[in-house]
Amino acid sequence: MSLEEAQATGFAGSFEPGCEVESPRPMTAQLSEVEGTVDVADGKVRSITVRQANEVATDPGLVQPGDPVDEAVAAWEAAGLDVTVDKDQADTYGVWFVQVRDGPEPAFEATADPTRDTLDTISVPEVVLCE
């Protein structure tokens, strides 16, 4: 999906320059229906990150930010997905990284708060960090 197509959906606000240490610098916009962002690089959507969903965007029983990590992992595994929780980088980044795969293909990634043991974000296709 291109920047223009993303804007045309109405789900993304105005795009502003994103992470200043990346080259080329991506464009970032707030999402309109949920708390989160969409990042566009080289004219294409590279990541969509959800931080908090609302009753319009979530279906009862779906995993969302704020849910306990163990419950999210159990739900995703019950759906036939492979889940790995990487806690090794918590000292560096302050989060756990959760990788979810559908067979050999990456499905999406999430971050989790190690102090609360809850999901912080869910990102498609991957978590994007600006350092």
C-alpha positions as CSV (number, residue, x, y, z in Angstrom):
1,M,0.0,0.0,0.0
2,S,1.4,3.4,-0.9
3,L,1.3,6.6,1.1
4,E,-1.5,7.9,-1.0
5,E,-3.5,4.7,-0.6
6,A,-3.0,4.8,3.2
7,Q,-4.2,8.4,3.4
8,A,-7.2,7.6,1.2
9,T,-8.5,4.9,3.6
10,G,-9.3,7.6,6.2
11,F,-7.7,5.5,8.9
12,A,-4.5,7.5,9.0
13,G,-4.1,11.1,9.9
14,S,-1.6,13.5,8.4
15,F,1.8,12.1,7.7
16,E,4.8,13.8,9.4
17,P,8.5,13.0,9.2
18,G,9.2,10.0,11.4
19,C,12.4,8.6,12.9
20,E,15.2,11.1,12.4
21,V,18.0,8.6,12.5
22,E,16.8,6.5,9.6
23,S,17.7,7.1,6.0
24,P,15.6,7.6,4.1
25,R,13.5,9.1,6.8
26,P,10.1,7.4,7.0
27,M,6.7,9.2,7.3
28,T,4.5,8.5,10.3
29,A,0.8,9.1,10.9
30,Q,-1.5,8.5,13.9
31,L,-4.2,5.9,13.3
32,S,-7.8,7.2,13.5
33,E,-9.7,4.2,14.8
34,V,-7.2,2.9,17.4
35,E,-4.3,4.3,19.3
36,G,-1.3,3.6,17.1
37,T,0.7,4.6,14.1
38,V,1.4,3.7,10.5
39,D,4.9,4.1,9.1
40,V,5.6,4.6,5.4
41,A,9.1,4.3,3.9
42,D,10.2,4.5,0.3
43,G,6.5,5.2,-0.6
44,K,5.1,2.0,0.9
45,V,3.5,1.1,4.3
46,R,6.2,-0.7,6.2
47,S,4.6,-1.2,9.6
48,I,1.3,-0.6,11.5
49,T,1.5,-0.5,15.3
50,V,-1.4,-0.6,17.6
51,R,-1.0,0.5,21.2
52,Q,-4.6,0.5,22.4
53,A,-7.7,-0.6,20.6
54,N,-11.3,0.6,21.2
55,E,-14.6,-1.3,21.2
56,V,-15.1,-0.5,17.5
57,A,-11.8,-2.1,16.5
58,T,-11.8,-5.1,18.7
59,D,-13.8,-8.2,18.8
60,P,-14.4,-9.8,22.3
61,G,-11.9,-12.6,22.8
62,L,-9.2,-11.1,20.5
63,V,-5.7,-10.4,21.9
64,Q,-4.9,-6.7,22.3
65,P,-2.4,-4.4,24.0
66,G,-2.7,-4.6,27.8
67,D,-3.5,-8.3,27.8
68,P,-1.2,-10.6,29.8
69,V,1.6,-12.1,27.7
70,D,0.9,-15.7,28.8
71,E,-2.8,-15.3,27.7
72,A,-1.8,-13.8,24.4
73,V,0.7,-16.6,23.7
74,A,-1.9,-19.2,24.6
75,A,-4.5,-17.6,22.3
76,W,-2.0,-17.3,19.4
77,E,-0.8,-20.9,19.8
78,A,-4.4,-22.2,20.0
79,A,-4.9,-20.5,16.6
80,G,-2.0,-22.6,15.2
81,L,0.7,-19.9,15.3
82,D,4.2,-20.3,16.5
83,V,5.2,-17.8,19.2
84,T,8.6,-16.9,20.6
85,V,9.1,-14.5,23.5
86,D,12.6,-12.9,23.5
87,K,13.4,-11.6,27.0
88,D,17.1,-11.2,26.3
89,Q,17.0,-7.6,25.1
90,A,15.0,-6.2,27.9
91,D,18.0,-4.5,29.5
92,T,18.8,-2.7,26.2
93,Y,15.3,-1.8,24.9
94,G,13.1,-2.0,28.1
95,V,10.7,-4.5,26.4
96,W,10.3,-8.1,25.5
97,F,10.0,-8.9,21.8
98,V,7.3,-11.4,20.8
99,Q,7.6,-12.9,17.4
100,V,4.6,-14.7,15.9
101,R,5.0,-16.9,12.8
102,D,2.5,-18.7,10.6
103,G,4.6,-21.7,9.7
104,P,7.8,-20.4,8.1
105,E,6.4,-16.9,7.5
106,P,6.4,-14.1,10.0
107,A,2.8,-13.1,10.9
108,F,3.4,-10.1,13.2
109,E,5.4,-9.0,16.2
110,A,4.6,-7.5,19.6
111,T,6.4,-5.8,22.5
112,A,5.6,-6.5,26.1
113,D,6.3,-4.6,29.3
114,P,8.5,-6.9,31.5
115,T,7.5,-5.1,34.7
116,R,3.8,-5.8,34.1
117,D,4.0,-8.9,31.9
118,T,1.5,-7.4,29.5
119,L,1.5,-6.6,25.8
120,D,2.5,-3.0,24.9
121,T,2.1,-3.0,21.2
122,I,1.2,-5.3,18.3
123,S,2.8,-4.5,15.0
124,V,2.3,-5.8,11.5
125,P,4.6,-7.0,10.0
126,E,7.3,-6.1,12.6
127,V,8.2,-3.9,15.5
128,V,9.9,-0.7,14.3
129,L,12.1,1.1,16.8
130,C,13.7,4.5,16.4
131,E,16.9,4.9,18.3
